[in-house]
């Protein structure tokens, strides 16, 4: 199978820091646990994991624009902590990760002192 936009071979599985999306059938896991997504949301997340960015047109398909926006809204609520979907004004969406919520160990700076 090839990408309809660029013609590149379409991998069956794509990953992004613990998120694993499978194409046949569309499903997404995070660290071994399956996310409870609709088929439409899993397909959108697959595209966002694969390319990190996706245009409205590529995510919309044959759906109405409002339907696509509703699916993205639901998808944002289902993403694991530390991941988010950023709007790219007038173009589409981008899958990003909040570095502050990464799995790296947090340095302990000791007790917090109150300022007087």
VENTA-V9925 format. One record per residue. PSI is psi in whole degrees, -180 to 180 (999 if undefined). Layout:
psi:PSI
psi:PSI
//
This chain:
psi:142
psi:157
psi:130
psi:-17
psi:-41
psi:-12
psi:0
psi:152
psi:139
psi:113
psi:151
psi:-25
psi:136
psi:152
psi:155
psi:101
psi:58
psi:-22
psi:128
psi:119
psi:133
psi:142
psi:-40
psi:103
psi:163
psi:123
psi:155
psi:134
psi:152
psi:113
psi:47
psi:-7
psi:130
psi:133
psi:141
psi:83
psi:153
psi:165
psi:-43
psi:-45
psi:-41
psi:-39
psi:-43
psi:-45
psi:-35
psi:-48
psi:-40
psi:-36
psi:-42
psi:-46
psi:-10
psi:-25
psi:147
psi:138
psi:160
psi:-44
psi:-44
psi:-30
psi:-30
psi:-42
psi:-130
psi:12
psi:158
psi:153
psi:-44
psi:-35
psi:-40
psi:-43
psi:-39
psi:-41
psi:-40
psi:-41
psi:-47
psi:-38
psi:-41
psi:-37
psi:-24
psi:-13
psi:144
psi:157
psi:137
psi:-14
psi:146
psi:161
psi:119
psi:136
psi:136
psi:105
psi:124
psi:3
psi:-53
psi:-140
psi:159
psi:134
psi:127
psi:169
psi:137
psi:112
psi:-28
psi:-23
psi:17
psi:173
psi:5
psi:146
psi:146
psi:132
psi:135
psi:118
psi:11
psi:-171
psi:149
psi:130
psi:139
psi:141
psi:139
psi:999
//
